[in-house]
Amino acid sequence: LLRGILPFGTVFNPLLRGLIGAMAGLEKQGMKNSAYYKETTAFVNYLRTGGNYANVEVTGHSLGGGLALITGAQAHVTAVGLSAPNTVLASGTVDPEIT
C-alpha cells in the first residue's frame, strides 16, 4: 500500500507549503525569538571574514541538520544535514528567504 502511495507524494507539496506558511505566520513572533539559524549564520560569516578560516563547512543531525542546511544556504557555504527536516518546503519561513 505504501509503495503505491509514494509516487503521489509530490501532489501534496503545494498543500504542505501553504500549511507551513500559515503556521509560520501564526507563530511569527515566537520564531523571531528562537531563530537559531540567524546566530549560526552570523557565526559562519564571522569565521569567514575574520581571515583565519577560508573554507568553512557546516554539518548537523536532526534539528542541527536543519540549522546546518539553512545556515549553508544563507552563508553560501557547504552544508550537510543528516536526518534533517525538509528545508525546501519551509524555505519561505526564514529571513532572508532561501531561494
N, C-alpha and C positions, 0 to 999 in steps of 0.2 A: 504494500500500500504506500509506504513512504517513498519508494523508488518511483512510483507512478506520479506522485505529487511534486517531487523535487524539480522537474523541468518547468513547472508553472510558478516557481517561487518568484521569478522576476516580475510577475504580474502584480504582486503586492508591494513592490518597491515604491511606486509613487504614493500609495496609501500610507506606507510606513514613514516616508519622508514628511508627509503632511502631519501625521500624528506626532512625530518627533519635534517638528517645528511648533506645533500648538503647545506641546508640553514645555518646550523651551521658552515660549512666550509667557506662559503662566508662571514659570519659575525664574524669570529673568534676573530679579534681584538676588535670589539665592545663588544663582550661577555666577554672578559677579563676585560674590563673597567667597566662592570656593573654586575659582578658576585657576587651578594649579598650573595649567599649561602656560599661563602668562609668566609665571615665575620661572618655569623650566626654559621657556623660550628666551627670556631675558638673560638667564644664566649662560645658555649656549652662545648667545650673541656677545656676552661679556667675555667669554673664553676666546671666541674667535677674534674679537677686536683688540684684546689685550696683548696680542702678539706672541704669547707663549704657546698657543695651540693653533696650528694652521689647519689641522684636519680634525674636526670634532664629529663624532657619530653618537647617536643615542639609541638605547635599546630598553625594553621593559617587558614585563609579563603581566597579563590580565589588565587591570586598571593602569598599571605602569606602562603597558604596551600601548594603550590608547593615548596616554600622555606623550609617549615617545613619538608616535605617529603624527600627532598634532604638532608637537614641537619641531619635528623634522620638516613638516610641510611649511610651517611658518618661518623657520630659521633657514630653510633651504640647505639642510644637511641630510646625510644618510640616516635613516631610521629603520629599526627592526622591532616589530611588535609580535610577541608570542602569545597566542590565545587572546589577542586584543579585540576590543569591541569594534564594530563596523563604523569607521570614521567617515566613510563615503556618505552614508545616509544622514549623518549628523554634521556634515561639513558646513552647513549654513548656520549652525548654532554657536560657533566660536567667532571671536573677534580678533583679528580680521578673518573674514570668511575664507575657507580653503577652497581653491578652485581647481 
